[in-house]
Amino acid sequence: MITRIWLTLMFVVTGFATSTIHGLASRAEQSLRDSVYISPTWGFSVRWYDDEWSVDQETSSDGVDTLWLSDTMGNAVGFEGRAGYGGDARACLDDRVSAVQETTDAGNATVATDEFDRPFKIFHPWRSWAVLLVSIQADDQESAGDRLVYLDCRTLVPDQAVFVRYLVAAAETFSADLPQLDVLNAALPSGAWYGSIYEGLTAPGQSDEGSWSPLPVDSIDPWQLPGDPELLGTQDGTELGMMTQVDGDLESNTVVVMIENSGAEPLKIDPLQFTDANWDYFDGPIEPPPDPDLAPARTTWDNGAESGPRTLPPGTWASLTLEFPEPAEPRSRSSFLLYRDNRLSNGVIALDCLDNCGYGGGASRPRLRLGR
């Protein structure tokens, strides 16, 4: 009921956007996001610029953590972690679609298609999502207007809980290219990923037909951050935890890492074991390293404590901000954020590339066709 009421409110809010607004200009400098939400129950995190988004609702009650944001263009995004649905994303999506269809003043909901007439919908136990076009009759409008409604369910804890993302936007002015929509790319806890220490982690539920979501809703594609999550594991396969680079400001050589203790024992993390060092994406360590390793000049935990090791109890999360010095010379080979620990199977894990990355261009995604 709460979600249904809030969806009604969001439909009204997005009706205020004027047809002459087509998007915000890209930021000249991508500094660290200045607002952060970490789900107290489930551990997912959302980061945004507070001059782009405003908080409309933030609640945590009875195992349900909810955050809703809106911008000046009439876009609204929501995030929800909740127990239920047996952790099945399909049941979650069915219920969320029903909530939209039963919302007051929301009628004629149809699944949007792409330029190749494929429905924008995936139905998978781990990951299910749909893009709907919903006709809304607002009080101050003579005729009904279409709203784009994006619903995205993922398993948050297998057999137990789901993570839900919402987007409500005016279809007439919507553009999936808007840079501020990367707010949807939340950092997710280990339970939301598929894989193991030996196989690595992947985003579950990709369509067999290649119908990718046009929106930034995976921690791998298409937006830069959050980065690929990496499991911390020992040689015998024991899982210790998970790390994800969730933010970064290359101009100030500053990165933010989310750390989760997904293991069964307390996890001790020493910030001084992070380095900016040469690393090859495919082959690992570059030996001998052509550039000197860089140690962090300053480290700050999210509880305000500076530097020093921190021990996380099982099932808890923390974020760590690392500030590195400017290299004396430009990096001659790719350098990554590394974490070294003798307990790890290879003694080190690599997070994201920091400099001289040499990424090639990615494939384009199918475009939404928003006309009926």
ZAMARGU-4260 file (C-alpha; in steps of 0.2 Angstrom, whole numbers, plus 5000, padded with zeros to 4 digits):
<rodrens>
0) 5000/5000/5000 | 5014/5012/5004 | 5022/5009/4987 | 5006/5012/4978 | 5003/5028/4987
5) 5020/5034/4983 | 5019/5029/4965 | 5003/5040/4964 | 5013/5054/4971 | 5027/5052/4959
10) 5016/5051/4944 | 5009/5068/4950 | 5026/5075/4953 | 5033/5070/4936 | 5018/5078/4928
15) 5025/5095/4932 | 5040/5094/4920 | 5038/5105/4905 | 5040/5099/4888 | 5054/5112/4884
20) 5066/5104/4896 | 5077/5092/4888 | 5091/5088/4900 | 5105/5095/4911 | 5122/5098/4904
25) 5135/5086/4908 | 5146/5091/4923 | 5162/5100/4919 | 5171/5091/4933 | 5165/5074/4940
30) 5169/5077/4959 | 5164/5065/4972 | 5146/5064/4975 | 5141/5074/4990 | 5126/5064/4996
35) 5126/5045/5001 | 5113/5033/5007 | 5117/5016/5014 | 5103/5004/5018 | 5104/5000/5037
40) 5096/4983/5035 | 5102/4977/5018 | 5118/4986/5014 | 5114/4993/4996 | 5121/5011/4994
45) 5116/5026/4983 | 5126/5041/4979 | 5121/5057/4971 | 5124/5076/4968 | 5113/5086/4979
50) 5111/5100/4966 | 5103/5087/4955 | 5092/5076/4967 | 5082/5080/4982 | 5077/5067/4995
55) 5058/5065/4995 | 5057/5050/5007 | 5069/5040/5017 | 5062/5026/5029 | 5067/5010/5037
60) 5054/5000/5046 | 5049/4982/5048 | 5064/4976/5037 | 5060/4988/5022 | 5072/5001/5018
65) 5066/5015/5006 | 5073/5030/4997 | 5065/5041/4985 | 5073/5055/4975 | 5067/5068/4963
70) 5075/5081/4951 | 5070/5098/4944 | 5066/5090/4927 | 5052/5079/4934 | 5061/5063/4935
75) 5059/5052/4951 | 5069/5037/4956 | 5066/5025/4971 | 5076/5011/4979 | 5069/4998/4991
80) 5076/4983/5000 | 5063/4972/5008 | 5061/4954/5014 | 5048/4944/5004 | 5044/4936/4987
85) 5056/4922/4993 | 5069/4932/4985 | 5062/4929/4968 | 5063/4943/4956 | 5049/4937/4945
90) 5036/4938/4959 | 5043/4955/4964 | 5041/4962/4946 | 5023/4954/4944 | 5018/4963/4961
95) 5026/4980/4956 | 5018/4979/4939 | 5001/4976/4947 | 5004/4991/4959 | 5006/5002/4944
100) 4991/4995/4935 | 4980/4998/4951 | 4987/5015/4955 | 4974/5029/4954 | 4974/5038/4937
105) 4986/5026/4930 | 4979/5017/4915 | 4983/5009/4899 | 5000/5002/4905 | 5010/4994/4890
110) 5027/4987/4889 | 5039/4998/4879 | 5048/4991/4864 | 5065/4995/4857 | 5069/5000/4839
115) 5069/4981/4834 | 5051/4979/4841 | 5058/4969/4856 | 5049/4971/4872 | 5059/4980/4886
120) 5056/4966/4899 | 5067/4952/4907 | 5059/4939/4917 | 5072/4929/4927 | 5073/4922/4945
125) 5088/4933/4950 | 5084/4948/4939 | 5067/4954/4932 | 5063/4971/4925 | 5051/4980/4913
130) 5049/4997/4905 | 5031/5003/4905 | 5022/5017/4896 | 5008/5023/4907 | 4995/5035/4902
135) 4992/5048/4916 | 4978/5061/4917 | 4985/5075/4928 | 4973/5088/4936 | 4981/5103/4927
140) 4982/5094/4910 | 4968/5094/4897 | 4974/5077/4890 | 4983/5062/4896 | 5001/5061/4895
145) 5013/5046/4895 | 5025/5042/4909 | 5039/5030/4907 | 5039/5019/4922 | 5055/5008/4925
150) 5053/4993/4937 | 5069/4983/4941 | 5069/4968/4954 | 5084/4959/4959 | 5088/4945/4972
155) 5096/4954/4987 | 5097/4939/4998 | 5094/4922/4990 | 5077/4915/4996 | 5074/4930/5007
160) 5074/4947/5000 | 5073/4958/4985 | 5080/4975/4979 | 5068/4986/4969 | 5073/5001/4958
165) 5060/5013/4951 | 5060/5027/4938 | 5046/5038/4934 | 5048/5051/4920 | 5038/5060/4907
170) 5040/5050/4891 | 5040/5066/4880 | 5056/5073/4888 | 5064/5057/4893 | 5082/5053/4888
175) 5092/5038/4894 | 5107/5047/4890 | 5105/5060/4904 | 5121/5058/4915 | 5112/5061/4931
180) 5102/5044/4929 | 5118/5035/4934 | 5110/5037/4952 | 5101/5021/4948 | 5117/5012/4947
185) 5117/5008/4966 | 5131/4998/4974 | 5124/4981/4979 | 5129/4968/4992 | 5136/4951/4989
190) 5119/4942/4989 | 5114/4952/4974 | 5128/4945/4963 | 5130/4928/4955 | 5147/4919/4956
195) 5160/4913/4968 | 5178/4917/4973 | 5184/4906/4959 | 5172/4912/4945 | 5171/4930/4949
200) 5154/4940/4950 | 5142/4944/4936 | 5125/4953/4935 | 5112/4939/4934 | 5097/4939/4923
205) 5103/4945/4906 | 5091/4941/4892 | 5094/4927/4880 | 5088/4938/4866 | 5100/4952/4870
210) 5087/4964/4876 | 5097/4975/4887 | 5090/4988/4899 | 5093/5006/4891 | 5095/5012/4909
215) 5111/5013/4920 | 5106/4999/4932 | 5121/4987/4933 | 5137/4990/4942 | 5146/4984/4926
220) 5138/4992/4911 | 5137/5005/4905 | 5142/5018/4918 | 5159/5019/4926 | 5155/5018/4944
225) 5151/5008/4954 | 5164/4997/4948 | 5165/4978/4947 | 5163/4970/4964 | 5177/4959/4970
230) 5176/4945/4982 | 5190/4943/4995 | 5194/4924/4997 | 5207/4913/5004 | 5216/4899/4995
235) 5204/4886/5002 | 5189/4895/4995 | 5184/4904/5011 | 5174/4920/5008 | 5180/4934/5019
240) 5171/4949/5011 | 5168/4960/4996 | 5174/4976/4990 | 5167/4988/4977 | 5174/5005/4971
245) 5158/5016/4972 | 5165/5033/4968 | 5180/5043/4962 | 5187/5060/4957 | 5202/5058/4946
250) 5206/5076/4947 | 5210/5075/4966 | 5216/5056/4965 | 5202/5051/4977 | 5192/5035/4977
255) 5179/5028/4988 | 5177/5009/4992 | 5163/5000/5000 | 5168/4985/5010 | 5156/4971/5016
260) 5160/4958/5028 | 5151/4944/5019 | 5160/4930/5028 | 5158/4921/5044 | 5172/4929/5054
265) 5177/4947/5059 | 5185/4955/5044 | 5200/4967/5048 | 5204/4980/5034 | 5220/4990/5034
270) 5218/5006/5023 | 5237/5007/5021 | 5237/4990/5011 | 5228/4999/4997 | 5240/5005/4983
275) 5239/5013/4966 | 5250/5001/4956 | 5253/4994/4938 | 5241/4980/4934 | 5236/4972/4918
280) 5217/4969/4916 | 5220/4952/4908 | 5237/4946/4915 | 5237/4954/4932 | 5254/4961/4940
285) 5266/4969/4928 | 5283/4963/4932 | 5294/4973/4934 | 5282/4987/4937 | 5287/5002/4926
290) 5280/5015/4938 | 5282/5017/4957 | 5268/5011/4968 | 5258/5025/4976 | 5252/5023/4994
295) 5237/5033/5000 | 5241/5050/5008 | 5225/5050/5018 | 5212/5038/5022 | 5195/5041/5031
300) 5182/5029/5036 | 5163/5033/5035 | 5162/5034/5054 | 5174/5049/5054 | 5190/5039/5059
305) 5205/5043/5050 | 5217/5029/5044 | 5220/5014/5055 | 5214/4997/5053 | 5195/4993/5056
310) 5187/4977/5060 | 5170/4974/5053 | 5158/4961/5061 | 5150/4948/5049 | 5135/4955/5040
315) 5141/4974/5041 | 5147/4987/5029 | 5158/5002/5029 | 5165/5014/5016 | 5183/5020/5015
320) 5189/5036/5006 | 5207/5035/5000 | 5217/5051/4994 | 5232/5047/4984 | 5246/5059/4979
325) 5249/5065/4962 | 5261/5054/4952 | 5278/5063/4949 | 5277/5057/4931 | 5262/5051/4920
330) 5259/5032/4922 | 5267/5023/4907 | 5256/5008/4910 | 5239/5005/4917 | 5237/5007/4935
335) 5223/5000/4946 | 5217/5001/4964 | 5224/4986/4973 | 5222/4979/4990 | 5235/4967/4997
340) 5232/4955/5011 | 5242/4939/5014 | 5226/4930/5018 | 5220/4932/5000 | 5222/4917/4988
345) 5234/4927/4977 | 5239/4940/4990 | 5230/4954/4981 | 5214/4959/4972 | 5212/4973/4959
350) 5197/4984/4959 | 5195/4998/4946 | 5208/5006/4934 | 5214/5023/4939 | 5225/5029/4925
355) 5231/5025/4908 | 5216/5012/4906 | 5215/5011/4887 | 5197/5005/4887 | 5189/5003/4870
360) 5172/5009/4865 | 5157/4998/4871 | 5143/4992/4860 | 5128/5003/4859 | 5112/4998/4867
365) 5095/4997/4858 | 5085/5013/4859 | 5069/5014/4868 | 5054/5018/4856 | 5042/5028/4867
370) 5028/5030/4855 | 5012/5019/4856
</rodrens>
